[in-house]
Amino acid sequence: MAELHQTPTSLCCCRKSPPISGSRGVGDPGPRPSSTPRGPLVDVASAGPGPGTPRGPLVDVASASNFRCFQLRHLHLDLRLNFAVKEMSGWAVLDLVPVQPGVQTLVLDSHPSLLIHSIDCKVPGAGPEEPVSLTYRVDPFTDYGSSLNVSLSAAAKPGRLIQITVRYSTTDGPAIWWLDPELTCGQTRPLVFTQGHSVCNRSFFPCFDTPAVKSTYTATVRVPDGVTVLMSASRSSYSKQDRVFQFSMELPVPSYLVALVAGELQHVDVGPRSRVWAEPCLLACAVKKLGGSVERWLGVAEELFGPYLWGRCDLVFLPPSFPIVAMENPCLTFIIASILESSEFLLIDVVHEIAHGWFGNAVTNATWEEMWLSEGLATYAQRRITTEAYGEAFTCLETAVRLDALHRQLRLLGDNNPVSRLQVKFEPGVNPSSLMNLFTYEKGFCFVAYLSELCGDVRRFDCFLRDYISEFKFQSVGALDLIDFFLRYFPELKDAGHREGLEFERWLSGSGPPLFQPDLSAGGALLRPVQDLCELWRAREAPSPHSLLPFDLSAWSTFQIVLFLDRMLDRSPLPQDVMSSLSVCYSSVFDGLNAEVQIRWLQMVVRNSFYPELPRLRAFLLKHTSRMYTVPLYDDLVAGVMKCVAVEIFNQTQRRLHPNLRRTLQQILFQTPTQNQTPSQNQTPSQNQNQTPSQNQNQTPTQNQTPSQNQNQTPTQNQNQTLTQTPTQNQTPTKTPTQTQTGFTTPTASTHQNQTGSTNQNQTGSTNQNQTGSTNQNQTGSPIPGSPTFPLPAATATASAAAAATTTAIALRDVNVSA
């Protein structure tokens, strides 16, 4: 193992606030910029940021669809859930208006696990005619999806509403997670949930799977008796007699924010607009942990950023199989139950998801190449909320933990790695999930903090963000939209974008560390003891008991202990006598603390081959079955000399692991690493931003054998380094789940249309998703403590290798702190 003990990379000269010409009073942002007609959004990464830049058509290389040719007015889903065979079946209805003349084909994003049965079209209000059956073809697109090409009838004319109905069934695609009873918390009834971020919902329903497209949606869901269904919707109703749930989302959302969970779920109201949902055995604990805090956090956020737009702010706690920490589904945040152990991490995760109600859900990044527009802004907003609610010192401590992880990641990857850019260009085929990393969150946060510093007053910047939301709500934007609005809002700063060391261009397209970091000195009272204790243990010999007397870790906060252990992990391996002294001093203290602390201590145990602590390691892995607490430890065990211990524990616990996680761990334990693969070194655990397992599925889509025409795939002309897809054996996770699935098989089916030119959808299965998700989450958001490190990409690194290295599980917590 390499020993990393450098101090964080020195920052650029812009630590100080640049001089500001002219000023306005706090809370008085001055005249609001006029709302000018907006042209099509630009492919921001290919244009220099600055006012007046010509805007071009939006390109999303992660979508096979021709979404620019249509306006999606509304989506309706009608589904039946069959737990016995783990299948969802039904239909999707898309209300579309063609916006270009001569469009004869509709192309939707789909997935090999999604079996199409028929497609028809009708024109509402055109009379009682029967719907017209349409021919279609399913072509390969990437390893995370397919393209569904539908030949339209003559009824498709610009400006004329048409309804396309796709009848289909789907089983275990990347978005859909079926849990047998033994994998739930109560272990009595099965449960199913979906996770769409970032490009997974194409396996839930055929759609324009791009954040550039938003629409309202409704859903009808039929379930067996005793099953409760929840969705990310603003209204819901239930017919007990028919066992049918009805949902309506009355505000436009992108496809990745359509989410569903069904199982034995109960709720308790914890505020006037929030309730907690969970399995009965978890509910009391979840309610006790949250109390009335959700309404308090919402109130603080509304004071800062304006009204909460979504009505409800409910949370549902999911079993440990949930692949990320939390996901910001509007009206209904999904969150892993494992995080209930740590009150401070729970606080940060929930506040981060609340912040997404403004940044990410209301105003969304138009392409996945600029995820920082959601995650960086949400992270900044989260820290403004915690500063107002808990004080600046607490926020500075949490920020120090995350920025430490950012610099640790940079030391592993190198300053020139293209994945450290805010605007990451990638070629068709690269899974956007692999780009969920610490840079998305923390470098994005630093850029937003820099903008706040430029304007000279944090309260003025709060006003700017409030008006930014008002200007762009329910739209999808690019970086240029944010910067143009910023410079119109603060016209006295127009020259700032061209000052040496302060250019927006360098921020957006430059690799390496952030050019500015916020001042954390307000957290000195909490940070100094951690630094002093690290200094004591830095020596090659253990400190004397007398010198340790001032440091009572039992009185420290979780984040203080986490920061201490993260920094000690950076120094591993340690001399055995130092590890022995650490164990004598602290292991009994850590036993009584939460899993976030315990996993870091156990990573130190493994990386230092400290055998006396193995019983604690076994007990931890026998208890915890979530990805966020298992993968990092198995990675470390296999990378060191304790692989036999890992195999033994896996054999005892594998029946209690979700099949996706079981396959991931089998891959870690029993597959020979590739030549360039290096063990996870000094990857500290969770800075979990909801990162989900990046789906490295070696899939061969086989619905229909016609050669892929992919008409709407225009490869991006990339500047300099682009991220390109190369088959990597162990691609790490990210906030969005992309599940770690292998060996799923699509059913064989032959669907014929009742029309001339009938098209067969010849799905012969065996789509082998050969995914290894050494992950962590997450994509958290999108998150999982420490994961494997990958070879540093060459100078012109390929995307997936670079992205894999990046997301190497310095566990980002949202999706997000959420996904």
Buried (B, 14 or more C-beta within 10 A) or exposed (E): BEEBEEEBBEBBEBEEBBEBEEEBEEEEBBEBBEEEEEEEBBBBBBBEBBEEBEBEEBBBBBBBBBBBBBBBBBBBBBBBBBBEEBBBBBBBBBBBBBEEEEBEBBBBBBBBBBBBEBBBBBBEEEEEEEBBBBBBBBBBBBBBBBBBBBBBBEBBBEEEBBBBBBBBBBBBBBBBBBBBBEBBBBEEBBBBBBBBBBBBBBBBBBBBBBBBBBBBBBBBBBBBEEBBBBBBBBEBEBEEEEBBBBBBBEBBBBBBBBBBBBBBBEBBEBBEBBBBBBBEBBBEBBBEBBEEBBBEBBBBBBEBBBEBBBBBBBBBBBBBBBBBBBBBBBBBBBBBBBBBBBBBBBBBBBBBBBBBBBBBBBBBBBBBBBBBBBBBBBBBBBBBBBBBBBEBBBBBBBBBBBBBBBBBBBBBBBEBBBBBBBBBBBBBBBBBBBBBBBBBBBBBBBBBBBBBBBBBBBBBBBBBBBBBBBBBBBBBBBBBBBBBBBBBBBEBBEEBBEEEEBBBEBBBBBBBBBBBBBEBEBBEEBBEBBEEBBEBBBEEEBBEEEEBEEBEBEEBBBBBBBBBBBBBBBBBBBEEEBBBBBBEBBBEBBEEBBBBBBBBBBBBBBBBBBEEBBEBBBBBBEEBBBBBBBBBBBBBBBBBEBBEBBBEBBEEBBEBBBBBBBBBBBBBBEEEBEEEBBBBBBBBBBBBBBBBBBBBBBBEBBBBEEEBEBEBBEEBEBEEBBBBBBEBBBBBBBBBBBBBBBEBBBEEBEBEBEBEEEBBBBBBBBBBBBBBBBBBBBBBBBBBBBBBBBBBBEEEBBBBBBBBBBBBBBBBBBBBBBB
